[in-house]
Amino acid sequence: MSNQSAPDPRRHDLDAVRSFAMLLGIALHAALAYVGGGWVVADEQTSAG
């Protein structure tokens, strides 16, 4: 009976990069609530209601 295990295919360094990018994305979207300037894309035509 062999007691060797298969190599772990999971890349923990990429998990750390992914989690850091997700935290940056959360911070960006939270900061957008405090930044003025309106919408980046706006429709010139308004609806009648």
Backbone as a ProteinNet text record, in pm:
[ID]
protein_1_A
[PRIMARY]
MSNQSAPDPRRHDLDAVRSFAMLLGIALHAALAYVGGGWVVADEQTSAG
[TERTIARY]
84	0	89.3	66.7	145.4	81.7	165.2	117	143.5	168.5	195.8	64.3	56.6	-64.4	-36.1	-140.5	-126.7	-93.8	-20.9	10.8	-116.4	-118.3	-234.5	-237.3	-341.2	-345.5	-387.2	-428.6	-476.2	-358.9	-374.5	-272	-312	-249.5	-285	-242.5	-138.9	-98.2	-204.4	-267.9	-374.7	-499.3	-522.9	-633.7	-612.5	-489.7	-459.5	-476.9	-432.6	-448.5	-596.4	-672.9	-816.4	-887.8	-853.6	-919.4	-881.9	-757.4	-715.5	-790.5	-807.3	-880.4	-1027.5	-1085.6	-1225.2	-1240.5	-1146	-1151.8	-1135.9	-1049.5	-1035.8	-1165	-1230.1	-1357	-1465.6	-1469.9	-1567.7	-1539.2	-1412.4	-1375.6	-1409.6	-1385.8	-1418	-1567.8	-1648.6	-1792.4	-1848.2	-1788.1	-1830.7	-1793.4	-1678.8	-1634.5	-1717.6	-1777.3	-1858.1	-1978.4	-2025	-2138	-2100.1	-1972.2	-1926.9	-1864.2	-1856.4	-1794.7	-1905.7	-1895.8	-1995.1	-1965	-2049.9	-2024.1	-2130.6	-2223.7	-2331.6	-2288.5	-2368.3	-2343.3	-2236.9	-2159.9	-2059.4	-2128.2	-2232.6	-2309.8	-2449.8	-2494.4	-2626.8	-2700	-2829.5	-2912.5	-2955.6	-2935.7	-2973.9	-3126	-3194.1	-3338.9	-3407.7	-3503.3	-3577.7	-3714.6	-3771	-3902.8	-4011.8	-4130.4	-4243	-4305.5	-4272.8	-4322.5	-4399.7
-116.8	0	124	211.3	333.9	445.2	521.5	629.2	765.6	768	894.1	956.5	1087.3	1157.1	1228.6	1252.3	1323	1469.4	1532.3	1674.6	1759.8	1862.8	1951.1	2043.7	2035	2119.2	2263.2	2292.3	2426.4	2522.8	2640.9	2745	2846.9	2838.2	2926.3	3070	3090.1	3226.4	3296	3222.5	3281.8	3306.9	3225.3	3250.6	3382.7	3410.1	3534.7	3654.3	3642.3	3751.3	3775.5	3668.9	3681.7	3748.1	3710.3	3770.8	3917.8	3952.8	4093.2	4174.2	4120	4189.5	4206.6	4108.2	4120	4228	4236.4	4341.7	4479.5	4491.8	4618.9	4654.9	4556	4581.4	4627.1	4567.4	4608.6	4751.1	4783.1	4918.8	5020.3	4986.4	5076.7	5104.2	4998.9	5018	5089.7	5072	5145.7	5292.9	5322.5	5460.8	5535.3	5465.9	5532	5604.4	5562.6	5629.2	5768.1	5792.3	5919.1	6011.7	5968.7	6049.5	6115.7	6246.7	6319.2	6308.7	6370.2	6373.2	6305.8	6239	6177.5	6052.7	6015.9	5894.9	5920.2	5819.9	5830.4	5834.4	5755.4	5751.4	5802.9	5904.7	5960.9	5974.6	5950.8	5963.1	6108.6	6166	6304.2	6319.5	6217.6	6223	6179.4	6258.9	6222.5	6169.4	6088.1	6031.4	6127.8	6112.5	6199.9	6161	6046.7	6011.3	5887.7
0	0	0	-95.1	-108.3	-25.8	40.5	125.6	62.5	-68.5	-136.7	-182.9	-170.3	-214.8	-346.7	-420.1	-547.4	-520.4	-610.1	-589.9	-594.2	-511.5	-502.1	-623.9	-708.5	-828.1	-798	-676.5	-642.2	-630.4	-691.7	-686	-579.2	-463.4	-352.9	-379.6	-459.2	-491.4	-575.3	-667	-747.1	-663.1	-562.3	-470.6	-397.5	-357.3	-287.6	-380.8	-504.3	-601.4	-628.6	-642.8	-669.3	-551.7	-430.5	-314.7	-300.8	-331.1	-326.8	-432	-552.1	-658.1	-620.4	-555.6	-513.1	-406.1	-313.6	-212.3	-274.9	-375	-445.4	-518.2	-576.8	-644.9	-549	-430.8	-330	-284.9	-262.9	-221.4	-330.3	-455.3	-565.6	-570.8	-564.3	-573.8	-451	-335.5	-216.9	-229.4	-288.6	-304.5	-407.8	-502.4	-605.1	-545.5	-429.3	-364.9	-314.7	-291.4	-235.4	-338.7	-462.7	-567.6	-647.8	-663.1	-741.7	-890.3	-970.4	-1113.3	-1195.7	-1134.2	-1209.3	-1283.1	-1380.2	-1457.3	-1562.7	-1591.8	-1697.1	-1832.9	-1848.6	-1972.3	-1940.7	-2014	-1990.9	-2123.8	-2120.9	-2239.7	-2254.8	-2372.3	-2398.2	-2404.5	-2449.5	-2467.4	-2337.9	-2291.5	-2171.2	-2210.7	-2126.2	-2154.8	-2108.7	-2165	-2131.1	-1997.6	-1947.8	-1816.5	-1818.9
[MASK]
+++++++++++++++++++++++++++++++++++++++++++++++++

